[in-house]
Amino acid sequence: MVSENTQIGNMIGSNFVQGSQVYGNVIAGPGRSLENSRESISKFLMEFKGNIKDLNLSSEAEAEAEAEILTLEAQMQSPKPKASIIREGLSSIRSILEGVAGSIVATGLLKMLATIIV
């Protein structure tokens, strides 16, 4: 039996269970809390909103993206943002961006998003 020890900084909204596999994503990297990630998330949302027309999304994907933006902006304004809602919103945006084949704008946004969702 192989034993593995992993030290984790602040883990927000994780589905981690000892002795099991990790499912889902963690918002923020080690040692960063959701509070510390607010600025990164807000910057990402500004970039995403500013470039959404350049992504040439289908009308359905664009409507979905705009709904996720509104949800995430509401969470960023909340005194007690819900990490699970933020995580799901960012994951949905990531899926939308991954569906944009060959877009340099999408690639840049995905790289930016990768620093928020680990």
N, C-alpha and C positions, 0 to 999 in steps of 0.2 A: 504494500500500500504506500502510495506517495503522499507525503505531507507537504502542504504549501502554506506559508504564512504570507499574508498580504496586509500591509499597513495602508489604511485609507484615511485621508484627511477628513474634511467635512463631506458627508454624503447626504445629498438632499433627494428625497423622494425615491430612494433606491428600492428595488425589489430583491435585494441581496438576502439570502438565507444561508447561515453557516452550514457547511457540509453539502451545499447544493451549488448549482450553477447560477450565475448572475443573468437575469433576464431583464430586458428593458435597457434604458439609458440613464445615465446620471447627469444632472445638470451641474456644470462647473467642474473644474479639475480639482485635484487634491489640494486641500487647504483653502478652497474658495467656497463661499456660501452663496446661496441664491441672492442675497443682498449684494454681495460683491459682483454678481453676474448681471445685475440690472442694467448697468451702463453698457456692457457688451451686447446684451439683448436689445436694448434701445437703439444702439448704433446699427446693429444688424437690421432691425426693422426699418430704420430710416433708409438704409442702402437698398433693401429689398423693395420698399415702396417707390423709391426713386428710379428703380430699374425695371419695374414690373412690365411696363409696356415694351421694353426692349427684348423681353423673353419670348415674345410671340406665342403666348399661351393660348390654348383654346378658351372660348368664352366660359366654359364650365370650370376649367382649371383656374382661370383668373378670378372668377367669382369665389371659388373655394379659398384661394390665396388671400383675397381681400377679407373674407370672413375670419380667417385665421389671424390676420393682422389685427383686426378689430378686437378679437378675443385676447390676443397677447398684449395689446396696448391697454386694455381694461385691467388685465392682471398686473401690469407694470405700475398702474396708478393705485392699485389696491394697497391698503396698509398691511394686509396679510395675503400676499399672492400665493396661489396654490401651485406648488411645484409640479404636480401631476398634470394640471391643465397646461402649464407652460411647456412641459416636456412633450405632451401630445401635440400641441400647436406647432412647436418647432419641428417635430418629427413629420408632421403633415407637410409643412413647407419644404422640408428636405426631400420628401417623396415627389413633390411637384417639381422641384429643381432637378432631381435625378431623371425626370421624364423629359427634360428639355435636352435633346441630343445635340451635341456639338456646339453649344452656346458658351462662348467665353465668359459672358456675364454670369450665367448659371454656375460655371466652374468657380469663378471668383466668390460668388455668394456661398457656394457649398464649402469652400475653404474657410470662409469667415464663420460659417455655422459650425464647422468642425471644432472650432476653439471654444464653442459654448456647449455643444452636446458631445460628451465623451463616450 
